[in-house]
């Protein structure tokens, strides 16, 4: 079984989120999504509109997602890859090069983002300061 993992906050779920999940799932048999907890977002200086529990609930309902786990710190990725027997690590290409160190443990793939949509854009369009 080929296992794939991706990371993100997945706040204000939109088409771009679903597309990356769909493309990541197409690379293997099992997709694990690691989402930033509210506490970890605070450390990063971010605030999600939707709570971790609600974001987890929503992601678990998406047909491409097999498992959702929490991201609580930057340095957990190697452990997640090893402990979950991950074959492929997937991120949006806005992170290109940032996770190349994981290539010692699995394949690393950066996927193009969906043009014209992002959580940051949605928040800006709505005048939200999150």
C-alpha positions in Angstrom: 0.0 0.0 0.0 1.4 3.4 -1.0 0.9 6.0 1.7 0.8 9.8 1.1 0.8 12.7 3.6 0.1 16.4 3.3 0.0 19.2 5.9 -2.0 22.4 6.3 -4.4 24.5 8.3 -7.3 23.8 5.9 -9.3 26.8 7.2 -12.2 28.2 5.2 -12.2 25.1 3.0 -12.3 25.9 -0.7 -11.7 24.4 -4.1 -7.9 24.7 -3.9 -7.9 22.6 -0.7 -10.1 19.9 -2.3 -8.0 19.8 -5.4 -4.7 19.3 -3.5 -6.4 16.5 -1.5 -7.7 14.9 -4.7 -4.2 15.1 -6.4 -2.4 13.8 -3.3 -4.8 10.9 -3.0 -4.2 10.0 -6.6 -0.5 9.4 -5.8 -1.3 6.5 -3.5 -3.7 4.2 -1.7 -4.0 6.0 1.6 -3.9 9.8 2.3 -3.1 11.1 5.8 -3.8 14.8 6.3 -1.9 16.5 9.1 -3.7 19.7 10.2 -2.3 22.5 12.4 -3.9 22.6 15.8 -5.2 25.9 17.2 -2.2 26.0 19.6 0.3 25.5 16.8 -1.3 28.1 14.6 -0.9 30.6 17.6 2.8 29.7 17.7 3.0 30.5 14.0 1.2 33.8 14.5 -1.9 32.5 12.6 -5.5 32.2 13.7 -7.9 29.9 12.0 -11.5 31.0 11.7 -12.6 27.4 12.2 -11.5 25.4 15.3 -9.2 22.4 14.9 -12.0 20.0 15.9 -14.3 21.4 13.2 -11.6 21.4 10.6 -10.8 17.8 11.4 -14.5 16.9 11.2 -14.8 18.5 7.8 -11.6 16.8 6.4 -12.7 13.4 7.7 -15.9 13.8 5.6 -13.9 14.3 2.3 -13.7 11.1 0.3 -10.1 11.6 -0.6 -9.0 11.7 3.1 -8.3 8.4 4.9 -6.9 9.8 8.2 -6.5 13.1 9.9 -3.8 13.7 12.5 -2.7 16.9 14.4 0.3 19.0 13.6 1.6 20.4 16.9 5.1 21.5 16.0 7.4 22.2 13.0 9.8 19.4 13.8 7.3 16.5 13.8 7.3 15.8 10.1 10.2 13.3 10.1 8.5 11.4 12.9 5.2 11.4 11.1 6.7 10.1 7.9 8.6 7.3 9.7 5.9 6.4 12.2 3.1 6.3 9.5 5.3 4.5 6.9 4.7 7.3 4.4 6.0 6.9 0.8 5.2 10.4 -0.5 5.0 13.8 1.1 2.9 16.4 -0.8 2.7 20.1 -0.3 1.7 23.1 -2.5 4.5 24.6 -4.6 4.5 27.8 -2.5 6.6 25.6 -0.1 8.9 24.4 -2.8 12.3 23.4 -1.4 11.3 23.9 2.3 10.8 20.2 2.9 13.5 18.7 0.7 15.1 17.3 3.8 12.3 14.7 3.9 13.7 13.1 0.7 15.9 11.1 2.9 12.8 9.3 4.2 10.2 9.5 1.3 9.5 11.0 -2.1 8.8 14.8 -1.8 6.3 16.4 -4.3 5.3 20.0 -4.6 2.0 20.5 -6.4 0.9 23.7 -8.2 -1.6 25.7 -6.3 -5.1 26.4 -7.7 -5.0 29.8 -9.4 -7.2 32.5 -8.1 -8.1 31.0 -4.7 -6.5 30.8 -1.3 -7.7 31.2 2.3 -5.6 34.4 2.5 -7.5 35.8 -0.5 -10.9 34.8 1.0 -10.1 36.5 4.3 -8.8 39.6 2.5 -11.9 39.7 0.2 -14.1 39.4 3.3 -12.1 42.1 5.2 -11.2 39.5 7.9 -8.1 40.2 10.0 -7.3 36.6 10.8 
